Amino acid sequence: MNEQVSDSRVVEAALFSAGRPLTINEIKDATGLSENVIADSLEKLITEYNERDTALEVSKAGEKYVMQVKTGFAKHVVSLAPKEIPDRLLKTLALIGYHQPVKQVDLMRMLGAKVYEHVHELNEIGLVHAKKDGRTKILTTTKRFPEYFGINTADRKKISEWLAKKAGVKMKL
């Protein structure tokens, strides 16, 4: 059986197999396809998944592309997904994302001394950047943050708006 394999299906297989957001270059390195072919295939896949009655989607997250469960279905299967970020770190991460740039000392006043350990772990995971500022640190999210959560922007204000919407709170002015 000699099956003709389309470029779009190869890109789809790469996204599925990775289980994480991929750049066009990462797909290129894995598949040997050209950047133009990959870009065209990604656009086709995004359209195709949007038009199909399926629980999955292909979407752009920052400069990367990902195959993931659509938001409306995620709550039904979240317990099956592997957790990269421990639950105890999520509140700290969300507050950093919402208030960024935020001084670590201000975050400590909100959450207590556990913040120091949390920031260290979030920095190791690659989701938070901590820059020394006198006796404290200025905390911001990294490029990996919007990619991890499927947010299609790296703009800090838009990330805050996205988090506020997810949490059902009004934006600070």
CYANA upper distance limits for C-alpha pairs under 8 A (distance plus 0.5 A):
  5 VAL  CA      9 ARG  CA      7.30
  5 VAL  CA     10 VAL  CA      7.68
  6 SER  CA     10 VAL  CA      7.02
  7 ASP  CA     11 VAL  CA      6.83
  7 ASP  CA     33 LEU  CA      8.20
  7 ASP  CA     37 VAL  CA      7.75
  7 ASP  CA     38 ILE  CA      8.09
  7 ASP  CA     41 SER  CA      7.16
  8 SER  CA     12 GLU  CA      6.55
  8 SER  CA     38 ILE  CA      8.06
  8 SER  CA     41 SER  CA      5.10
  8 SER  CA     42 LEU  CA      7.64
  8 SER  CA     44 LYS  CA      7.83
  8 SER  CA     45 LEU  CA      7.41
  9 ARG  CA     13 ALA  CA      6.51
 10 VAL  CA     14 ALA  CA      6.76
 10 VAL  CA     31 THR  CA      7.74
 11 VAL  CA     15 LEU  CA      6.81
 11 VAL  CA     27 ILE  CA      7.52
 11 VAL  CA     31 THR  CA      8.11
 11 VAL  CA     38 ILE  CA      7.25
 11 VAL  CA     41 SER  CA      7.28
 11 VAL  CA     42 LEU  CA      7.73
 12 GLU  CA     16 PHE  CA      6.68
 12 GLU  CA     45 LEU  CA      7.82
 12 GLU  CA     67 MET  CA      8.48
 13 ALA  CA     17 SER  CA      6.43
 14 ALA  CA     18 ALA  CA      6.57
 14 ALA  CA     27 ILE  CA      7.19
 14 ALA  CA     30 ALA  CA      8.07
 14 ALA  CA     31 THR  CA      8.14
 15 LEU  CA     19 GLY  CA      7.01
 15 LEU  CA     20 ARG  CA      7.86
 15 LEU  CA     21 PRO  CA      7.96
 15 LEU  CA     22 LEU  CA      7.61
 15 LEU  CA     65 TYR  CA      8.14
 15 LEU  CA     66 VAL  CA      6.52
 15 LEU  CA     67 MET  CA      6.19
 16 PHE  CA     67 MET  CA      6.57
 18 ALA  CA     22 LEU  CA      8.14
 19 GLY  CA     66 VAL  CA      8.12
 19 GLY  CA     67 MET  CA      7.73
 19 GLY  CA     68 GLN  CA      8.43
 20 ARG  CA     66 VAL  CA      6.65
 20 ARG  CA     67 MET  CA      8.15
 20 ARG  CA    148 TYR  CA      8.35
 21 PRO  CA     61 ALA  CA      7.78
 21 PRO  CA     64 LYS  CA      5.93
 21 PRO  CA     65 TYR  CA      5.61
 21 PRO  CA     66 VAL  CA      4.88
 21 PRO  CA     67 MET  CA      8.05
 21 PRO  CA    147 GLU  CA      7.07
 21 PRO  CA    148 TYR  CA      7.95
 22 LEU  CA     26 GLU  CA      6.45
 22 LEU  CA     27 ILE  CA      7.15
 22 LEU  CA     64 LYS  CA      5.43
 22 LEU  CA     65 TYR  CA      5.78
 22 LEU  CA     66 VAL  CA      6.89
 23 THR  CA     27 ILE  CA      6.95
 23 THR  CA     63 GLU  CA      6.86
 23 THR  CA     64 LYS  CA      4.93
 23 THR  CA     65 TYR  CA      6.84
 24 ILE  CA     28 LYS  CA      6.56
 24 ILE  CA     35 GLU  CA      6.97
 24 ILE  CA     38 ILE  CA      7.25
 24 ILE  CA     39 ALA  CA      7.73
 24 ILE  CA     64 LYS  CA      7.56
 24 ILE  CA     65 TYR  CA      8.31
 25 ASN  CA     29 ASP  CA      6.56
 25 ASN  CA     35 GLU  CA      7.73
 26 GLU  CA     30 ALA  CA      6.73
 27 ILE  CA     31 THR  CA      6.42
 27 ILE  CA     32 GLY  CA      8.35
 27 ILE  CA     33 LEU  CA      8.29
 27 ILE  CA     38 ILE  CA      8.02
 28 LYS  CA     32 GLY  CA      5.64
 28 LYS  CA     33 LEU  CA      5.80
 28 LYS  CA     34 SER  CA      6.75
 28 LYS  CA     35 GLU  CA      6.99
 28 LYS  CA     38 ILE  CA      7.81
 29 ASP  CA     33 LEU  CA      8.46
 33 LEU  CA     37 VAL  CA      6.91
 33 LEU  CA     38 ILE  CA      6.99
 34 SER  CA     38 ILE  CA      6.70
 35 GLU  CA     39 ALA  CA      6.54
 36 ASN  CA     40 ASP  CA      6.62
 37 VAL  CA     41 SER  CA      6.52
 38 ILE  CA     42 LEU  CA      6.53
 39 ALA  CA     43 GLU  CA      6.86
 40 ASP  CA     44 LYS  CA      6.79
 41 SER  CA     45 LEU  CA      6.59
 42 LEU  CA     46 ILE  CA      6.59
 42 LEU  CA     58 VAL  CA      8.35
 42 LEU  CA     65 TYR  CA      8.40
 43 GLU  CA     47 THR  CA      6.76
 44 LYS  CA     48 GLU  CA      6.45
 45 LEU  CA     49 TYR  CA      6.47
 45 LEU  CA     58 VAL  CA      6.93
 46 ILE  CA     50 ASN  CA      6.65
 46 ILE  CA     57 GLU  CA      7.45
 46 ILE  CA     58 VAL  CA      5.52
 46 ILE  CA     59 SER  CA      6.57
 47 THR  CA     51 GLU  CA      6.72
 48 GLU  CA     52 ARG  CA      6.71
 49 TYR  CA     53 ASP  CA      8.30
 49 TYR  CA     54 THR  CA      7.60
 49 TYR  CA     56 LEU  CA      7.48
 49 TYR  CA     57 GLU  CA      5.85
 49 TYR  CA     58 VAL  CA      6.96
 50 ASN  CA     57 GLU  CA      7.20
 55 ALA  CA     69 VAL  CA      6.26
 55 ALA  CA     70 LYS  CA      6.09
 55 ALA  CA     73 PHE  CA      6.79
 56 LEU  CA     67 MET  CA      7.41
 56 LEU  CA     68 GLN  CA      6.11
 56 LEU  CA     69 VAL  CA      4.98
 56 LEU  CA     70 LYS  CA      5.85
 57 GLU  CA     67 MET  CA      6.15
 57 GLU  CA     68 GLN  CA      6.06
 57 GLU  CA     69 VAL  CA      6.71
 57 GLU  CA     70 LYS  CA      6.36
 58 VAL  CA     65 TYR  CA      7.50
 58 VAL  CA     66 VAL  CA      6.10
 58 VAL  CA     67 MET  CA      4.93
 58 VAL  CA     68 GLN  CA      6.99
 59 SER  CA     65 TYR  CA      6.15
 59 SER  CA     66 VAL  CA      6.08
 59 SER  CA     67 MET  CA      7.11
 59 SER  CA     68 GLN  CA      8.42
 59 SER  CA    150 GLY  CA      8.36
 60 LYS  CA     64 LYS  CA      6.25
 60 LYS  CA     65 TYR  CA      4.93
 60 LYS  CA     66 VAL  CA      6.92
 60 LYS  CA    150 GLY  CA      8.02
 60 LYS  CA    152 ASN  CA      6.69
 61 ALA  CA     65 TYR  CA      6.26
 61 ALA  CA     66 VAL  CA      7.55
 61 ALA  CA    146 PRO  CA      7.03
 61 ALA  CA    147 GLU  CA      5.40
 61 ALA  CA    150 GLY  CA      5.53
 61 ALA  CA    151 ILE  CA      6.02
 61 ALA  CA    152 ASN  CA      4.98
 61 ALA  CA    153 THR  CA      7.50
 62 GLY  CA    143 LYS  CA      8.26
 62 GLY  CA    146 PRO  CA      7.06
 62 GLY  CA    147 GLU  CA      6.38
 62 GLY  CA    151 ILE  CA      7.51
 62 GLY  CA    152 ASN  CA      5.59
 62 GLY  CA    153 THR  CA      5.84
 62 GLY  CA    154 ALA  CA      6.80
 64 LYS  CA    147 GLU  CA      7.46
 66 VAL  CA    150 GLY  CA      8.49
 69 VAL  CA     73 PHE  CA      6.92
 69 VAL  CA     74 ALA  CA      6.37
 70 LYS  CA     74 ALA  CA      6.73
 71 THR  CA     75 LYS  CA      8.04
 73 PHE  CA     77 VAL  CA      7.48
 74 ALA  CA     78 VAL  CA      6.11
 77 VAL  CA     81 ALA  CA      7.51
 85 ILE  CA     89 LEU  CA      7.26
 85 ILE  CA     90 LEU  CA      7.61
 86 PRO  CA     90 LEU  CA      7.51
 87 ASP  CA     91 LYS  CA      8.41
 89 LEU  CA     93 LEU  CA      6.65
 89 LEU  CA    118 HIS  CA      6.46
 89 LEU  CA    122 LEU  CA      7.98
 90 LEU  CA     94 ALA  CA      6.48
 91 LYS  CA     95 LEU  CA      6.67
 92 THR  CA     96 ILE  CA      6.76
 92 THR  CA    111 LEU  CA      8.22
 92 THR  CA    115 VAL  CA      7.48
 92 THR  CA    118 HIS  CA      7.48
 92 THR  CA    119 VAL  CA      8.32
 93 LEU  CA     97 GLY  CA      6.65
 93 LEU  CA    122 LEU  CA      7.92
 93 LEU  CA    128 VAL  CA      8.25
 94 ALA  CA     98 TYR  CA      6.52
 94 ALA  CA    163 LEU  CA      7.73
 95 LEU  CA     99 HIS  CA      6.40
 95 LEU  CA    100 GLN  CA      8.46
 95 LEU  CA    107 LEU  CA      8.28
 96 ILE  CA    100 GLN  CA      5.89
 96 ILE  CA    101 PRO  CA      7.87
 96 ILE  CA    102 VAL  CA      7.01
 96 ILE  CA    107 LEU  CA      8.27
 96 ILE  CA    139 LEU  CA      7.13
 96 ILE  CA    140 THR  CA      6.86
 96 ILE  CA    141 THR  CA      7.48
 97 GLY  CA    140 THR  CA      7.29
 97 GLY  CA    141 THR  CA      6.46
 97 GLY  CA    156 ARG  CA      8.09
 97 GLY  CA    159 ILE  CA      7.28
 97 GLY  CA    160 SER  CA      6.75
 97 GLY  CA    163 LEU  CA      8.08
 98 TYR  CA    159 ILE  CA      7.46
 98 TYR  CA    160 SER  CA      4.83
 98 TYR  CA    161 GLU  CA      8.24
 98 TYR  CA    163 LEU  CA      6.85
 98 TYR  CA    164 ALA  CA      7.85
 99 HIS  CA    160 SER  CA      7.57
100 GLN  CA    139 LEU  CA      6.98
100 GLN  CA    140 THR  CA      5.70
100 GLN  CA    141 THR  CA      7.89
100 GLN  CA    156 ARG  CA      7.49
101 PRO  CA    138 ILE  CA      6.72
101 PRO  CA    139 LEU  CA      6.03
101 PRO  CA    140 THR  CA      5.62
102 VAL  CA    106 ASP  CA      7.44
102 VAL  CA    107 LEU  CA      7.59
102 VAL  CA    138 ILE  CA      6.08
102 VAL  CA    139 LEU  CA      5.74
102 VAL  CA    140 THR  CA      7.40
103 LYS  CA    107 LEU  CA      6.98
103 LYS  CA    136 THR  CA      7.16
103 LYS  CA    137 LYS  CA      6.19
103 LYS  CA    138 ILE  CA      5.06
103 LYS  CA    139 LEU  CA      6.55
104 GLN  CA    108 MET  CA      6.57
104 GLN  CA    115 VAL  CA      8.21
104 GLN  CA    116 TYR  CA      8.30
104 GLN  CA    136 THR  CA      6.51
104 GLN  CA    137 LYS  CA      5.83
104 GLN  CA    138 ILE  CA      6.60
104 GLN  CA    139 LEU  CA      6.89
105 VAL  CA    109 ARG  CA      6.87
105 VAL  CA    136 THR  CA      6.66
105 VAL  CA    137 LYS  CA      8.11
106 ASP  CA    110 MET  CA      7.09
107 LEU  CA    111 LEU  CA      6.73
107 LEU  CA    112 GLY  CA      8.23
107 LEU  CA    115 VAL  CA      7.49
108 MET  CA    112 GLY  CA      5.18
108 MET  CA    113 ALA  CA      6.22
108 MET  CA    114 LYS  CA      8.11
108 MET  CA    115 VAL  CA      6.12
108 MET  CA    116 TYR  CA      8.09
111 LEU  CA    115 VAL  CA      7.01
113 ALA  CA    117 GLU  CA      8.44
114 LYS  CA    118 HIS  CA      6.78
115 VAL  CA    119 VAL  CA      6.40
116 TYR  CA    120 HIS  CA      6.83
117 GLU  CA    121 GLU  CA      6.83
118 HIS  CA    122 LEU  CA      6.55
119 VAL  CA    123 ASN  CA      6.43
119 VAL  CA    128 VAL  CA      7.68
119 VAL  CA    130 ALA  CA      8.36
120 HIS  CA    124 GLU  CA      6.81
121 GLU  CA    125 ILE  CA      6.75
122 LEU  CA    126 GLY  CA      6.75
122 LEU  CA    127 LEU  CA      6.08
122 LEU  CA    128 VAL  CA      6.02
123 ASN  CA    127 LEU  CA      6.43
123 ASN  CA    128 VAL  CA      5.27
123 ASN  CA    129 HIS  CA      6.45
123 ASN  CA    130 ALA  CA      7.74
126 GLY  CA    142 THR  CA      7.38
126 GLY  CA    144 ARG  CA      7.22
127 LEU  CA    141 THR  CA      6.19
127 LEU  CA    142 THR  CA      5.72
127 LEU  CA    143 LYS  CA      8.06
127 LEU  CA    144 ARG  CA      6.21
127 LEU  CA    145 PHE  CA      5.67
128 VAL  CA    139 LEU  CA      7.24
128 VAL  CA    140 THR  CA      6.24
128 VAL  CA    141 THR  CA      4.87
128 VAL  CA    142 THR  CA      5.84
128 VAL  CA    145 PHE  CA      8.17
129 HIS  CA    139 LEU  CA      6.25
129 HIS  CA    140 THR  CA      5.82
129 HIS  CA    141 THR  CA      6.32
129 HIS  CA    142 THR  CA      6.42
130 ALA  CA    137 LYS  CA      6.25
130 ALA  CA    138 ILE  CA      6.12
130 ALA  CA    139 LEU  CA      5.24
130 ALA  CA    140 THR  CA      7.22
131 LYS  CA    137 LYS  CA      5.69
131 LYS  CA    138 ILE  CA      5.65
131 LYS  CA    139 LEU  CA      7.11
132 LYS  CA    136 THR  CA      6.67
132 LYS  CA    137 LYS  CA      4.88
132 LYS  CA    138 ILE  CA      6.90
133 ASP  CA    137 LYS  CA      5.50
133 ASP  CA    138 ILE  CA      6.75
141 THR  CA    145 PHE  CA      6.46
143 LYS  CA    147 GLU  CA      7.40
143 LYS  CA    154 ALA  CA      6.99
144 ARG  CA    148 TYR  CA      6.40
145 PHE  CA    149 PHE  CA      6.88
146 PRO  CA    150 GLY  CA      6.20
146 PRO  CA    151 ILE  CA      5.08
146 PRO  CA    152 ASN  CA      7.24
146 PRO  CA    153 THR  CA      7.04
146 PRO  CA    154 ALA  CA      6.70
146 PRO  CA    159 ILE  CA      8.07
147 GLU  CA    151 ILE  CA      6.72
147 GLU  CA    152 ASN  CA      8.09
151 ILE  CA    159 ILE  CA      7.86
151 ILE  CA    162 TRP  CA      8.25
153 THR  CA    158 LYS  CA      7.44
153 THR  CA    159 ILE  CA      7.57
154 ALA  CA    158 LYS  CA      8.16
154 ALA  CA    159 ILE  CA      7.49
155 ASP  CA    159 ILE  CA      6.71
156 ARG  CA    160 SER  CA      6.74
157 LYS  CA    161 GLU  CA      6.76
158 LYS  CA    162 TRP  CA      6.59
159 ILE  CA    163 LEU  CA      6.66
160 SER  CA    164 ALA  CA      6.56
160 SER  CA    171 MET  CA      8.30
161 GLU  CA    165 LYS  CA      6.64
161 GLU  CA    171 MET  CA      7.09
162 TRP  CA    166 LYS  CA      6.71
163 LEU  CA    167 ALA  CA      6.59
164 ALA  CA    168 GLY  CA      6.35
164 ALA  CA    169 VAL  CA      5.58
164 ALA  CA    170 LYS  CA      6.85
164 ALA  CA    171 MET  CA      6.63
165 LYS  CA    169 VAL  CA      6.81
165 LYS  CA    170 LYS  CA      8.14
